[in-house]
Amino acid sequence: MLPMYRTHKSKWARVRTMIMVRDGYVCQIRGPGCTQVAKVIDHKVPVIQGGTDDFENLQAACSNCNLLK
């Protein structure tokens, strides 16, 4: 079951903003081809593998790193 803030777009938008601010809008993955400009929120441990939507499991990422992960 998804946390309540994932089911409501405006709440998820606030969570996304909080993660981006926390991470300084800088990609936290820093893989090959990293642009360093975060545009997406990434789950460190994917939800399908048991990861959660807790702040500790979310990180800012650039599109390149997110796709390569």
C-alpha positions as CSV (number, residue, x, y, z in Angstrom):
1,M,0.0,0.0,0.0
2,L,1.3,3.4,-1.0
3,P,1.8,6.0,1.7
4,M,-0.9,8.7,1.7
5,Y,1.4,11.4,0.2
6,R,2.0,9.2,-2.8
7,T,-1.7,9.0,-3.6
8,H,-2.2,12.8,-3.6
9,K,-0.3,14.8,-6.2
10,S,0.1,18.0,-4.2
11,K,1.5,16.2,-1.2
12,W,3.9,14.3,-3.4
13,A,4.9,17.6,-5.0
14,R,5.8,18.9,-1.5
15,V,7.8,15.8,-0.7
16,R,9.6,16.1,-4.0
17,T,10.5,19.8,-3.3
18,M,11.7,18.9,0.2
19,I,14.0,16.2,-1.1
20,M,15.3,18.5,-3.8
21,V,16.0,21.3,-1.3
22,R,17.6,18.8,1.1
23,D,19.9,17.6,-1.6
24,G,20.6,21.1,-3.0
25,Y,19.1,20.2,-6.4
26,V,22.4,18.2,-7.0
27,C,22.4,14.6,-8.3
28,Q,23.3,12.3,-5.4
29,I,24.2,9.3,-7.6
30,R,27.0,10.9,-9.6
31,G,27.4,8.1,-12.1
32,P,29.0,8.1,-15.6
33,G,27.5,10.9,-17.7
34,C,26.1,12.7,-14.7
35,T,24.9,16.2,-15.4
36,Q,24.8,17.0,-11.6
37,V,21.6,18.9,-12.1
38,A,18.9,16.9,-10.3
39,K,15.5,16.8,-12.1
40,V,14.0,13.6,-10.7
41,I,13.5,11.9,-7.4
42,D,15.0,8.4,-7.1
43,H,14.4,5.6,-4.7
44,K,17.8,4.3,-3.4
45,V,16.1,0.9,-2.9
46,P,13.4,0.4,-5.5
47,V,9.9,0.0,-4.3
48,I,9.6,-3.3,-6.2
49,Q,12.6,-4.6,-4.1
50,G,11.0,-3.6,-0.8
51,G,12.1,0.1,-0.7
52,T,9.8,2.7,0.9
53,D,8.8,6.3,0.2
54,D,10.5,7.4,3.4
55,F,12.8,10.4,3.1
56,E,15.8,8.2,3.9
57,N,15.1,6.2,0.8
58,L,14.6,9.1,-1.6
59,Q,17.3,11.1,-3.3
60,A,17.6,13.8,-6.0
61,A,19.1,12.5,-9.3
62,C,19.8,13.7,-12.8
63,S,17.9,12.0,-15.6
64,N,21.1,10.3,-16.9
65,C,21.9,8.6,-13.6
66,N,18.3,7.7,-12.9
67,L,18.1,5.9,-16.3
68,L,21.4,4.1,-15.8
69,K,20.5,2.9,-12.3
